[in-house]
Amino acid sequence: MGMTNKQFQGIIRLILMQVDNVLKVVKDNTELQELRDVLQSMLEDGD
């Protein structure tokens, strides 16, 4: 059984929220910032 687009976007939003929470504590982590950018672009591409 596959995942719907809405379910996929929900998972991406959940991960993005957690990455944002970590970035509030560890502001200078470039790898996390790059991950955040990729996740955000995945959401924007899906709309």
Secondary structure, DSSP 8 states (H G I E B T S, - for coil): ----HHHHHHHHHHHHHHHHHHHHH-TT-HHHHHHHHHHHHHHHHH-
